[in-house]
Protein backbone atom coordinates (compact mmCIF):
# COMPACT_ATOMS: atom_id res chain seq x y z
CA UNK A 1 0.00 0.00 0.00
CA UNK A 2 3.02 2.23 -0.11
CA UNK A 3 2.28 3.25 -3.71
CA UNK A 4 -1.49 3.42 -3.39
CA UNK A 5 -3.26 6.76 -3.67
CA UNK A 6 -3.90 8.33 -0.28
CA UNK A 7 -7.70 8.05 -0.63
CA UNK A 8 -7.47 4.30 -1.18
CA UNK A 9 -5.19 3.86 1.79
CA UNK A 10 -7.59 5.77 4.06
CA UNK A 11 -10.58 3.74 2.94
CA UNK A 12 -8.74 0.46 3.44
CA UNK A 13 -7.75 1.32 6.98
CA UNK A 14 -11.13 2.79 7.90
CA UNK A 15 -12.79 -0.49 6.91
CA UNK A 16 -10.63 -2.33 9.42
CA UNK A 17 -11.22 0.14 12.19
CA UNK A 18 -14.34 -1.43 13.70
CA UNK A 19 -12.51 -2.86 16.69
CA UNK A 20 -9.04 -1.39 16.44
CA UNK A 21 -8.37 2.32 16.45
CA UNK A 22 -6.35 4.07 13.76
CA UNK A 23 -3.17 4.14 15.87
CA UNK A 24 -3.30 0.36 16.31
CA UNK A 25 -3.93 -0.19 12.59
CA UNK A 26 -1.02 2.08 11.67
CA UNK A 27 1.23 0.27 14.14
CA UNK A 28 0.19 -3.11 12.74
CA UNK A 29 0.72 -1.92 9.16
CA UNK A 30 4.21 -0.69 10.01
CA UNK A 31 4.99 -4.01 11.72
CA UNK A 32 3.76 -5.84 8.61
CA UNK A 33 6.03 -3.76 6.36
CA UNK A 34 8.93 -4.40 8.74
CA UNK A 35 8.13 -8.13 8.73
CA UNK A 36 8.06 -8.20 4.92
CA UNK A 37 11.41 -6.40 4.80
CA UNK A 38 12.91 -8.84 7.31
CA UNK A 39 11.60 -11.81 5.32
CA UNK A 40 13.91 -10.97 2.43
CA UNK A 41 16.99 -10.84 4.66
CA UNK A 42 18.91 -13.95 5.63
CA UNK A 43 21.00 -12.70 8.54
CA UNK A 44 20.47 -14.37 11.94
CA UNK A 45 19.63 -11.01 13.56
CA UNK A 46 16.89 -10.35 11.00
CA UNK A 47 15.49 -13.84 11.51
CA UNK A 48 15.42 -13.37 15.29
CA UNK A 49 13.64 -10.03 14.97
CA UNK A 50 11.23 -11.58 12.47
CA UNK A 51 10.48 -14.39 14.92
CA UNK A 52 9.61 -11.82 17.61
CA UNK A 53 6.87 -10.21 15.54
CA UNK A 54 5.74 -13.35 13.68
CA UNK A 55 2.83 -14.06 16.06
CA UNK A 56 1.49 -10.50 15.82
CA UNK A 57 1.65 -10.57 12.01
CA UNK A 58 -0.12 -13.94 11.86
CA UNK A 59 -2.92 -12.62 14.07
CA UNK A 60 -3.19 -9.46 11.99
CA UNK A 61 -3.45 -11.53 8.79
CA UNK A 62 -6.15 -13.64 10.43
CA UNK A 63 -7.95 -10.45 11.47
CA UNK A 64 -7.94 -9.20 7.86
CA UNK A 65 -9.20 -12.56 6.55
CA UNK A 66 -12.01 -12.66 9.11
CA UNK A 67 -13.01 -9.13 8.15
CA UNK A 68 -13.17 -10.09 4.45
CA UNK A 69 -15.23 -13.20 5.18
CA UNK A 70 -17.63 -11.19 7.34
CA UNK A 71 -18.15 -8.70 4.51
CA UNK A 72 -18.81 -11.53 2.02
CA UNK A 73 -21.27 -13.21 4.39
CA UNK A 74 -23.09 -9.94 4.99
CA UNK A 75 -23.49 -9.38 1.23
CA UNK A 76 -24.66 -12.97 0.70
CA UNK A 77 -27.15 -12.67 3.58
CA UNK A 78 -28.70 -9.55 2.07
CA UNK A 79 -29.44 -11.28 -1.23
CA UNK A 80 -30.38 -14.72 0.13
CA UNK A 81 -33.99 -15.80 -0.25
CA UNK A 82 -33.98 -19.05 1.70
CA UNK A 83 -34.64 -18.56 5.40
CA UNK A 84 -32.71 -21.70 6.24
CA UNK A 85 -29.57 -20.53 4.44
CA UNK A 86 -30.01 -17.04 5.89
CA UNK A 87 -30.03 -18.44 9.42
CA UNK A 88 -26.91 -20.51 8.70
CA UNK A 89 -25.17 -17.45 7.29
CA UNK A 90 -26.17 -15.45 10.34
CA UNK A 91 -24.76 -18.13 12.65
CA UNK A 92 -21.52 -18.14 10.65
CA UNK A 93 -21.35 -14.35 10.85
CA UNK A 94 -21.82 -14.42 14.63
CA UNK A 95 -19.08 -17.06 14.98
CA UNK A 96 -16.75 -14.94 12.86
CA UNK A 97 -17.59 -11.88 14.94
CA UNK A 98 -16.69 -13.70 18.14
CA UNK A 99 -13.43 -14.88 16.58
CA UNK A 100 -12.64 -11.36 15.40
CA UNK A 101 -13.21 -9.99 18.89
CA UNK A 102 -10.84 -12.62 20.31
CA UNK A 103 -8.17 -11.71 17.74
CA UNK A 104 -8.64 -8.01 18.48
CA UNK A 105 -8.16 -8.62 22.21
CA UNK A 106 -5.03 -10.67 21.51
CA UNK A 107 -3.63 -8.00 19.16
CA UNK A 108 -4.31 -5.21 21.64
CA UNK A 109 -2.64 -7.28 24.36
CA UNK A 110 0.44 -7.87 22.17
CA UNK A 111 0.63 -4.17 21.24
CA UNK A 112 0.18 -3.07 24.85
CA UNK A 113 -3.08 -1.22 24.21
CA UNK A 114 -5.67 -1.24 26.97
CA UNK A 115 -8.82 -3.17 26.10
CA UNK A 116 -12.18 -1.66 26.89
CA UNK A 117 -15.63 -2.96 26.08
CA UNK A 118 -14.77 -6.27 24.40
CA UNK A 119 -16.31 -8.34 27.15
CA UNK A 120 -19.44 -6.17 27.19
CA UNK A 121 -20.06 -6.74 23.47
CA UNK A 122 -19.60 -10.50 23.81
CA UNK A 123 -21.90 -10.63 26.85
CA UNK A 124 -24.62 -8.76 24.95
CA UNK A 125 -24.18 -11.11 22.00
CA UNK A 126 -24.50 -14.15 24.26
CA UNK A 127 -27.64 -12.65 25.80
CA UNK A 128 -29.14 -12.11 22.34
CA UNK A 129 -28.35 -15.73 21.40
CA UNK A 130 -30.10 -16.95 24.58
CA UNK A 131 -33.15 -14.86 23.74
CA UNK A 132 -33.17 -16.22 20.18
CA UNK A 133 -33.12 -19.75 21.57
CA UNK A 134 -36.04 -18.87 23.88
CA UNK A 135 -38.01 -17.43 20.95
CA UNK A 136 -37.38 -20.55 18.88
CA UNK A 137 -38.60 -22.75 21.77
CA UNK A 138 -41.73 -20.61 22.18
CA UNK A 139 -42.44 -20.72 18.44
CA UNK A 140 -42.14 -24.51 18.49
CA UNK A 141 -44.49 -24.64 21.46
CA UNK A 142 -46.92 -22.35 19.62
CA UNK A 143 -46.91 -24.67 16.61
CA UNK A 144 -47.85 -27.58 18.87
CA UNK A 145 -50.62 -25.67 20.66
CA UNK A 146 -52.00 -23.92 17.58
CA UNK A 147 -55.58 -24.78 16.65
CA UNK A 148 -55.64 -26.77 13.46
CA UNK A 149 -58.83 -26.92 11.49
CA UNK A 150 -59.63 -30.26 9.95
CA UNK A 151 -59.44 -30.60 6.19
CA UNK A 152 -62.73 -30.19 4.51
CA UNK A 153 -65.14 -27.32 4.15
CA UNK A 154 -63.37 -24.90 6.47
CA UNK A 155 -62.68 -22.18 3.94
CA UNK A 156 -64.71 -20.52 1.23
CA UNK A 157 -62.24 -21.66 -1.44
CA UNK A 158 -62.66 -25.29 -0.42
CA UNK A 159 -66.45 -25.05 -0.28
CA UNK A 160 -66.89 -23.43 -3.68
CA UNK A 161 -63.78 -24.79 -5.47
CA UNK A 162 -62.35 -21.33 -6.12
C-alpha positions as CSV (number, residue, x, y, z in Angstrom):
1,X,0.0,0.0,0.0
2,X,3.0,2.2,-0.1
3,X,2.3,3.2,-3.7
4,X,-1.5,3.4,-3.4
5,X,-3.3,6.8,-3.7
6,X,-3.9,8.3,-0.3
7,X,-7.7,8.1,-0.6
8,X,-7.5,4.3,-1.2
9,X,-5.2,3.9,1.8
10,X,-7.6,5.8,4.1
11,X,-10.6,3.7,2.9
12,X,-8.7,0.5,3.4
13,X,-7.8,1.3,7.0
14,X,-11.1,2.8,7.9
15,X,-12.8,-0.5,6.9
16,X,-10.6,-2.3,9.4
17,X,-11.2,0.1,12.2
18,X,-14.3,-1.4,13.7
19,X,-12.5,-2.9,16.7
20,X,-9.0,-1.4,16.4
21,X,-8.4,2.3,16.4
22,X,-6.3,4.1,13.8
23,X,-3.2,4.1,15.9
24,X,-3.3,0.4,16.3
25,X,-3.9,-0.2,12.6
26,X,-1.0,2.1,11.7
27,X,1.2,0.3,14.1
28,X,0.2,-3.1,12.7
29,X,0.7,-1.9,9.2
30,X,4.2,-0.7,10.0
31,X,5.0,-4.0,11.7
32,X,3.8,-5.8,8.6
33,X,6.0,-3.8,6.4
34,X,8.9,-4.4,8.7
35,X,8.1,-8.1,8.7
36,X,8.1,-8.2,4.9
37,X,11.4,-6.4,4.8
38,X,12.9,-8.8,7.3
39,X,11.6,-11.8,5.3
40,X,13.9,-11.0,2.4
41,X,17.0,-10.8,4.7
42,X,18.9,-14.0,5.6
43,X,21.0,-12.7,8.5
44,X,20.5,-14.4,11.9
45,X,19.6,-11.0,13.6
46,X,16.9,-10.4,11.0
47,X,15.5,-13.8,11.5
48,X,15.4,-13.4,15.3
49,X,13.6,-10.0,15.0
50,X,11.2,-11.6,12.5
51,X,10.5,-14.4,14.9
52,X,9.6,-11.8,17.6
53,X,6.9,-10.2,15.5
54,X,5.7,-13.3,13.7
55,X,2.8,-14.1,16.1
56,X,1.5,-10.5,15.8
57,X,1.6,-10.6,12.0
58,X,-0.1,-13.9,11.9
59,X,-2.9,-12.6,14.1
60,X,-3.2,-9.5,12.0
61,X,-3.4,-11.5,8.8
62,X,-6.1,-13.6,10.4
63,X,-7.9,-10.5,11.5
64,X,-7.9,-9.2,7.9
65,X,-9.2,-12.6,6.6
66,X,-12.0,-12.7,9.1
67,X,-13.0,-9.1,8.1
68,X,-13.2,-10.1,4.5
69,X,-15.2,-13.2,5.2
70,X,-17.6,-11.2,7.3
71,X,-18.2,-8.7,4.5
72,X,-18.8,-11.5,2.0
73,X,-21.3,-13.2,4.4
74,X,-23.1,-9.9,5.0
75,X,-23.5,-9.4,1.2
76,X,-24.7,-13.0,0.7
77,X,-27.1,-12.7,3.6
78,X,-28.7,-9.5,2.1
79,X,-29.4,-11.3,-1.2
80,X,-30.4,-14.7,0.1
81,X,-34.0,-15.8,-0.3
82,X,-34.0,-19.1,1.7
83,X,-34.6,-18.6,5.4
84,X,-32.7,-21.7,6.2
85,X,-29.6,-20.5,4.4
86,X,-30.0,-17.0,5.9
87,X,-30.0,-18.4,9.4
88,X,-26.9,-20.5,8.7
89,X,-25.2,-17.5,7.3
90,X,-26.2,-15.4,10.3
91,X,-24.8,-18.1,12.6
92,X,-21.5,-18.1,10.6
93,X,-21.4,-14.4,10.8
94,X,-21.8,-14.4,14.6
95,X,-19.1,-17.1,15.0
96,X,-16.8,-14.9,12.9
97,X,-17.6,-11.9,14.9
98,X,-16.7,-13.7,18.1
99,X,-13.4,-14.9,16.6
100,X,-12.6,-11.4,15.4
101,X,-13.2,-10.0,18.9
102,X,-10.8,-12.6,20.3
103,X,-8.2,-11.7,17.7
104,X,-8.6,-8.0,18.5
105,X,-8.2,-8.6,22.2
106,X,-5.0,-10.7,21.5
107,X,-3.6,-8.0,19.2
108,X,-4.3,-5.2,21.6
109,X,-2.6,-7.3,24.4
110,X,0.4,-7.9,22.2
111,X,0.6,-4.2,21.2
112,X,0.2,-3.1,24.9
113,X,-3.1,-1.2,24.2
114,X,-5.7,-1.2,27.0
115,X,-8.8,-3.2,26.1
116,X,-12.2,-1.7,26.9
117,X,-15.6,-3.0,26.1
118,X,-14.8,-6.3,24.4
119,X,-16.3,-8.3,27.1
120,X,-19.4,-6.2,27.2
121,X,-20.1,-6.7,23.5
122,X,-19.6,-10.5,23.8
123,X,-21.9,-10.6,26.8
124,X,-24.6,-8.8,25.0
125,X,-24.2,-11.1,22.0
126,X,-24.5,-14.2,24.3
127,X,-27.6,-12.7,25.8
128,X,-29.1,-12.1,22.3
129,X,-28.3,-15.7,21.4
130,X,-30.1,-17.0,24.6
131,X,-33.2,-14.9,23.7
132,X,-33.2,-16.2,20.2
133,X,-33.1,-19.8,21.6
134,X,-36.0,-18.9,23.9
135,X,-38.0,-17.4,21.0
136,X,-37.4,-20.6,18.9
137,X,-38.6,-22.7,21.8
138,X,-41.7,-20.6,22.2
139,X,-42.4,-20.7,18.4
140,X,-42.1,-24.5,18.5
141,X,-44.5,-24.6,21.5
142,X,-46.9,-22.4,19.6
143,X,-46.9,-24.7,16.6
144,X,-47.8,-27.6,18.9
145,X,-50.6,-25.7,20.7
146,X,-52.0,-23.9,17.6
147,X,-55.6,-24.8,16.6
148,X,-55.6,-26.8,13.5
149,X,-58.8,-26.9,11.5
150,X,-59.6,-30.3,10.0
151,X,-59.4,-30.6,6.2
152,X,-62.7,-30.2,4.5
153,X,-65.1,-27.3,4.1
154,X,-63.4,-24.9,6.5
155,X,-62.7,-22.2,3.9
156,X,-64.7,-20.5,1.2
157,X,-62.2,-21.7,-1.4
158,X,-62.7,-25.3,-0.4
159,X,-66.5,-25.0,-0.3
160,X,-66.9,-23.4,-3.7
161,X,-63.8,-24.8,-5.5
162,X,-62.3,-21.3,-6.1
